[in-house]
């Protein structure tokens, strides 16, 4: 009998109010969200918002809706990664539109009134995310990604985190799909040992 997906167990516990499980979830997924945030911020929000601010805003939205996320095939890890990535991408787009129309708030400013009246998991998010973004796991993943070429980092984010199709990425980056797949799986190999195996597997299945 297969062992339960650890993400599924911790999400259930976090929804019921267990702070240890909440922190487990945030620590597990934040390094990849930070890589995605860096990729997006450096293109259009440099000097306006910090990547860490984008990750924190993403968690404030996602944790408020954690109880609505359902596992697929008994696994919640790939579902949650996909949800977090799409939430971060939408948050980025909202911030980009706001930056284009008016002066943006200072990086790290959390003016969302929901944080004052939201359930406990959301009220705890700021401190939990701050700790996760200072963790050794975050540093190890960031170092492994920083050692990749710029194009390999872009491929990793677009395919592994944002789940863009190989065909679209190939056109965007002007490379063949075959070369793209080789580079993507090479990038994943560099992350092994730094990320939990089920997260790497979720990215391989993307």
C-alpha positions in Angstrom: 0.0 0.0 0.0 1.4 3.4 -1.0 2.3 5.7 1.9 0.1 8.9 2.2 1.3 12.0 0.3 2.9 14.1 3.0 1.7 17.3 1.5 -1.9 16.0 1.8 -1.5 15.2 5.4 0.1 18.5 6.3 -2.5 20.6 4.4 -5.2 18.9 6.4 -3.4 19.6 9.6 -2.7 23.2 8.7 -6.3 23.8 7.8 -7.3 22.4 11.2 -4.9 25.0 12.8 -1.6 23.2 13.4 1.1 25.8 13.0 3.9 23.2 12.6 2.2 21.9 9.4 1.6 25.4 8.1 5.3 26.1 8.4 6.2 22.7 6.8 4.1 23.6 3.8 5.5 27.1 3.4 9.1 25.9 3.8 8.6 23.1 1.3 7.3 25.3 -1.6 8.8 28.7 -1.0 12.2 28.1 -2.6 10.5 27.3 -5.9 8.1 30.3 -5.6 11.1 32.5 -4.9 12.8 31.3 -8.1 9.6 32.1 -10.0 9.3 35.5 -8.3 12.9 36.5 -9.1 12.3 35.6 -12.8 9.2 37.7 -13.0 10.3 40.7 -10.9 13.6 41.2 -12.6 11.8 41.7 -15.9 9.1 44.2 -15.1 9.1 45.1 -11.4 12.8 45.6 -10.6 13.2 48.4 -8.0 9.5 48.5 -7.4 8.8 45.2 -5.6 11.2 42.6 -4.1 10.8 38.9 -5.0 10.2 38.1 -1.3 7.3 40.5 -1.3 5.7 38.7 -4.2 6.1 35.3 -2.5 4.6 36.7 0.7 1.6 38.1 -1.1 1.1 34.8 -2.9 1.0 32.9 0.4 -1.5 35.4 1.9 -3.9 34.6 -0.9 -3.1 30.8 -1.1 -3.4 30.0 2.6 -6.8 31.6 2.8 -8.0 29.1 0.2 -6.0 26.0 1.3 -9.1 24.1 2.4 -10.5 24.2 -1.2 -7.5 22.5 -2.9 -8.2 18.8 -3.6 -5.6 16.1 -4.3 -5.5 14.5 -7.7 -4.7 10.8 -7.9 -4.1 10.8 -4.2 -1.4 13.4 -4.5 -1.6 17.0 -3.5 2.0 18.0 -4.1 1.6 18.7 -7.9 -1.8 20.3 -7.4 -0.6 22.7 -4.7 2.6 23.6 -6.7 0.4 24.4 -9.8 -2.0 26.5 -7.6 0.8 28.4 -5.9 2.5 29.1 -9.2 -0.7 30.4 -10.9 -1.5 32.5 -7.8 2.0 34.1 -7.9 1.7 34.7 -11.6 -1.7 36.5 -11.1 -0.3 38.5 -8.2 2.6 39.5 -10.3 0.3 40.7 -13.1 -1.8 42.7 -10.6 1.3 44.4 -9.2 2.5 45.1 -12.7 -0.7 46.7 -13.7 -0.7 48.7 -10.5 2.9 49.8 -11.0 2.0 51.1 -14.5 -1.0 53.1 -13.3 0.2 54.6 -10.0 3.2 54.6 -7.6 3.6 51.2 -6.1 3.6 50.6 -2.3 7.0 50.1 -0.6 8.4 46.6 -1.0 7.2 44.4 1.8 4.2 46.6 2.6 1.2 44.5 3.4 -1.9 46.6 3.1 -4.4 43.8 2.5 -7.1 44.2 5.1 -7.8 40.5 5.1 -4.6 39.9 7.1 -6.4 41.6 10.1 -9.5 39.5 10.0 -8.5 36.3 8.2 -8.3 32.8 9.7 -5.3 31.9 11.8 -3.2 30.3 9.0 -3.3 33.6 7.1 -2.5 35.8 10.1 0.6 33.6 10.7 1.8 33.7 7.1 4.0 36.8 7.3 6.3 35.3 10.1 6.2 31.8 8.6 7.2 33.0 5.1 9.9 35.3 6.5 11.5 32.3 8.3 11.1 30.1 5.2 12.9 32.7 3.0 15.8 32.7 5.5 16.1 28.9 5.7 19.0 26.8 4.6 16.8 24.9 2.1 16.0 28.2 0.4 19.7 29.1 0.2 20.6 25.7 -1.2 17.9 25.8 -3.9 18.7 29.4 -4.7 22.4 28.6 -5.0 21.7 25.6 -7.3 19.5 27.7 -9.5 22.0 30.6 -9.6 24.6 28.2 -10.9 22.5 27.5 -14.0 22.8 29.6 -17.1 20.2 32.3 -17.5 18.4 30.4 -20.2 18.3 27.2 -18.1 16.8 29.1 -15.2 14.2 30.5 -17.5 13.4 27.0 -18.8 13.1 25.7 -15.3 10.6 28.4 -14.3 8.5 28.4 -17.4 8.3 24.6 -17.7 8.8 23.2 -14.2 6.9 25.8 -12.1 4.6 27.7 -14.5 4.0 24.5 -16.7 4.2 26.3 -20.0 4.2 23.8 -22.9 7.4 22.8 -24.6 6.1 24.1 -27.9 5.4 27.6 -26.5 8.7 27.8 -24.7 10.6 26.6 -27.8 9.1 29.5 -29.8 9.6 32.0 -27.0 13.3 31.1 -26.5 14.0 30.2 -30.2 15.3 26.7 -29.4 14.1 23.2 -30.6 11.8 21.2 -28.4 14.4 18.4 -28.3 17.1 20.7 -27.0 14.6 22.3 -24.6 13.7 18.9 -23.0 17.4 18.0 -22.6 18.1 21.4 -20.9 15.1 21.1 -18.7 15.9 17.7 -17.3 19.5 18.7 -16.8 18.2 21.6 -14.7 16.1 19.3 -12.7 19.0 17.0 -12.0 20.8 19.9 -10.5 18.0 20.4 -8.0 18.0 16.8 -6.8 19.3 16.6 -3.3 18.1 20.2 -2.6 14.4 19.7 -3.0 12.0 16.9 -1.6 11.8 14.1 -4.1 8.0 14.5 -4.5 8.5 18.1 -5.6 11.1 17.1 -8.2 8.7 14.3 -9.4 5.9 16.8 -9.7 8.1 19.0 -11.9 9.1 16.0 -14.0 5.4 15.3 -14.6 4.7 18.9 -15.5 
